[in-house]
Amino acid sequence: MNIKSLIMQGLSFEKFRRWSVLSLLNLVLVSILGLLLRYKIAFPLKAINYNFLLEAHSHFAFSGWLSTAIFTALVYILSQSGYPVGKIYSILFRLAQTASFGMLLSFAFEGYGLLSIFFSLLFIVFSWWFAIRYWNDSNKSDLPSAIKRWAKAALLFFVLSGTGIFLLVYIKSHRLSAPDLYYSAMYLFLHFQYNGWFSFGALALFFYTTHRYKLPGERNKGRMFFLLMVTACIPAYCLSMLWMNPPEWVFVIAAVAAILQLWALIILVPLITRSLAHWSVSMPLQARLFWGLSFIAFIIKLILQALSVIPALGRLAFGFRPVIIAYLHLVLLGFISFFLIGFFIKERLFYQGSGLWKNGIAIFITGVLLNEVLLVIQASPAINDSIGSIAPILLFTAATIIFVGVALMFIAQLLLKKNAESEIPAPK
């Protein structure tokens, strides 16, 4: 069967469910890597190269879990608009998984080398192909224009983040000794991933949900919120450059971006609160819990970005590793991961109903919150002095809880899927 004939065939709801569960499996793998990293800090483990494992953990978290989940959700809402989503997206899904697992294994065993560079570039090919395909298909679909705007902005930032990968590959492959250039490239990639692709992708899904409620004033408020966020995103990269003591104009641009984001936040909060009554009726309790925690994390994220413009706080944020790690986990786990899991629950893309599933959710959320609290404590010298010697063990414990929680969630999905299939009557 050629590619053209694949494009003409639609994807079933069960296909999206399968992709959702597979993305959850990838989160399990991410949690295992995080657990090994925390173990190596707390206890001797000479067999593992920490830097290699860290690269594998971060790249697979971005590609294997977060990008896979957003890909699945965006293609799903496109199909729900009535557009005949073609099986070309199945090819794109396989390409993304090949690149993601390739990066996972190659980074873990060799760090930056020929194989890891190859799979990194392969993932960029996926991002370009997916961006072009989804952009064209969304134009032909009946998705509301507001959701198209958010999705297209997410895709643009997804592609733009690839420039950071190109720079990192060039620096590593040429063995350049330029720390400022290396970190600038790394923050370029990180910024347009979590502030661009991930954030705008999640917000596209949020407005996909709120569009059904037709809240008064939502259209104008939503458009203003979008304009502020998209205008702020590119200059907000300057917030990631403040650690280099840049010229004064960089601080000015960073401050303007921070103000725009706070203005956007002021507009968003009423949209969320006006949606609460509808959520209580139309959304499962677990989805409401995840989304509630997600938006708290999003609010904290924007406030912390604004505070980083203050020189003293900026030096603390970028000069102390635990602060950076705490912030990244706040965004990637607290905001994006919680939101995506909530979305999959809301849309029934995860099987639901068992005690194991509910227990897994409770343990996972507990682990994420505990991990964030411990990282904040570790970032505070006054508090950390009293627990400094046991901090690595406490963080390893938090990582263990996260792993147990997400592993139980995945096992519950397998069992629920098996039960659902056994209840389907055999064809006569």
Residue pairs with C-beta under 8 A, 6 or more apart in sequence:
3 88
3 91
6 86
6 87
6 88
6 90
6 91
7 86
7 87
7 88
8 84
8 86
9 86
9 87
10 79
10 84
10 85
10 86
10 87
11 75
11 79
11 85
11 86
11 87
11 89
11 90
15 90
16 72
16 75
16 76
16 79
16 349
17 349
17 350
17 351
17 417
19 68
19 72
19 93
20 69
20 72
20 344
20 349
20 350
21 350
21 410
21 413
21 414
21 417
22 68
22 97
23 64
23 65
23 68
23 69
23 72
24 350
24 406
24 409
24 410
24 413
25 410
26 60
26 64
26 65
26 68
26 100
27 65
27 337
27 406
27 410
28 403
28 406
28 407
28 410
29 60
29 64
29 104
30 57
30 60
30 61
30 64
30 65
31 399
31 402
31 403
31 406
31 407
32 403
33 53
33 56
33 57
33 60
33 61
33 108
34 57
34 399
34 402
34 403
35 396
35 399
35 400
35 402
35 403
36 45
36 48
36 53
37 50
37 53
37 54
37 57
37 399
38 392
38 395
38 396
38 398
38 399
39 45
39 396
39 399
40 48
40 50
40 53
41 50
41 392
41 395
41 396
42 392
42 393
42 395
42 396
43 396
49 111
51 111
52 107
52 108
52 109
52 110
52 111
53 108
55 107
55 108
55 111
55 112
55 116
56 103
56 104
56 105
56 107
56 108
59 100
59 103
59 104
59 107
59 120
60 100
60 101
60 103
60 104
60 107
61 332
62 193
63 96
63 99
63 100
63 103
63 123
64 97
64 100
64 101
64 104
65 337
66 198
66 332
66 336
66 337
66 340
67 96
67 100
67 127
67 158
67 197
68 93
68 96
68 97
68 100
69 340
69 344
70 154
70 197
70 198
70 201
70 202
70 340
71 92
71 93
71 96
71 130
72 93
72 349
73 201
73 205
73 340
73 343
73 344
74 134
74 151
74 154
74 201
74 204
74 205
75 85
75 89
75 134
76 347
76 349
77 143
77 147
77 204
77 205
77 208
78 85
78 134
78 137
78 138
78 141
78 143
79 85
81 141
81 142
81 143
82 141
82 142
83 137
83 140
83 141
83 142
83 143
85 137
88 133
89 133
92 126
92 129
92 130
92 133
95 122
95 125
95 126
95 129
96 123
96 126
96 130
98 119
98 122
99 119
99 120
99 122
99 123
99 125
99 126
100 119
100 123
102 115
102 116
102 118
102 119
102 122
103 116
103 119
103 120
103 123
105 115
106 113
106 115
106 116
106 118
106 119
107 116
110 116
112 168
112 169
112 172
112 173
117 169
117 172
117 173
120 165
120 169
121 165
121 169
123 165
124 162
124 165
124 166
127 158
127 159
127 161
127 162
128 159
128 162
130 155
130 158
131 155
131 156
131 158
131 159
134 151
134 155
135 152
135 155
138 148
138 151
138 152
139 148
141 148
143 151
143 208
144 207
144 208
144 211
146 207
146 211
146 219
146 222
146 223
146 226
147 204
147 207
147 208
147 211
149 226
150 200
150 201
150 203
150 204
150 207
150 226
151 200
151 201
151 204
153 196
153 200
153 226
153 230
153 233
154 196
154 197
154 199
154 200
154 201
154 204
155 197
156 196
157 192
157 193
157 195
157 196
157 197
157 200
157 233
158 192
158 193
158 196
158 197
160 192
160 196
161 188
161 189
161 191
161 192
161 193
161 196
161 197
162 189
163 188
163 189
164 185
164 186
164 187
164 188
164 189
164 190
164 192
165 189
167 181
167 184
167 185
167 188
168 182
168 185
168 186
168 189
170 176
171 178
171 181
171 182
171 185
176 182
180 244
183 243
183 244
184 241
184 244
187 237
187 240
187 241
188 237
188 240
190 240
190 328
191 236
191 237
191 240
192 233
192 237
194 328
194 331
194 332
194 336
195 233
195 236
196 233
198 331
198 332
198 336
199 229
199 298
199 335
199 336
200 229
200 230
200 233
202 294
202 335
202 336
202 339
202 340
203 229
205 339
205 340
205 343
206 339
207 222
209 275
209 343
209 346
210 218
210 222
210 271
210 275
211 218
212 278
213 275
213 278
215 271
215 274
215 275
218 271
218 274
221 267
221 270
221 271
222 271
224 267
225 264
225 267
225 268
225 271
228 260
228 261
228 263
228 264
228 267
229 260
229 261
229 264
231 260
232 256
232 257
232 258
232 260
232 261
232 264
233 257
235 253
235 254
235 256
235 257
236 254
236 257
236 258
236 261
236 305
238 246
238 250
238 251
238 253
238 254
238 257
239 254
239 257
239 258
239 305
239 308
239 309
241 250
241 254
242 250
242 251
242 254
242 308
242 309
242 311
242 314
242 318
243 314
243 315
243 317
243 318
243 319
251 309
254 308
254 309
255 309
258 305
258 306
258 308
258 309
259 306
261 302
261 305
261 306
262 302
262 303
262 306
264 302
265 299
265 302
265 303
269 299
272 295
279 287
279 288
279 291
280 288
283 291
283 346
284 345
284 346
284 352
286 342
286 345
286 352
286 358
286 361
287 342
287 343
287 345
287 346
288 342
289 342
289 361
289 365
290 338
290 339
290 341
290 342
290 345
290 365
291 338
291 339
291 342
293 334
293 338
293 365
294 334
294 335
294 336
294 338
294 339
294 342
295 335
296 334
297 330
297 331
297 334
297 335
297 338
298 335
300 330
300 334
301 327
301 330
301 331
301 335
304 317
304 327
304 330
307 313
308 314
308 317
308 318
316 323
317 323
317 324
317 327
318 324
320 379
322 375
322 378
322 379
323 379
325 375
326 372
326 375
326 376
326 378
326 379
329 368
329 371
329 372
329 375
330 372
333 368
333 371
333 372
334 368
334 372
337 368
338 365
338 368
341 350
343 349
344 350
345 352
350 357
350 413
351 357
351 412
351 413
351 416
351 417
351 420
352 416
353 416
354 412
354 415
354 416
356 408
356 411
356 412
356 415
357 408
357 409
357 412
357 413
357 416
359 408
360 405
360 406
360 407
360 408
360 409
360 410
360 411
360 412
361 405
361 409
362 405
363 401
363 404
363 405
363 408
364 401
364 402
364 405
364 406
364 408
364 409
365 405
366 401
366 405
367 398
367 399
367 400
367 401
367 402
367 403
367 404
367 405
368 402
370 397
370 398
370 401
371 395
371 398
371 399
371 401
371 402
374 391
374 394
374 395
374 398
375 395
377 383
377 384
377 387
377 391
378 384
378 391
378 395
384 391
387 394
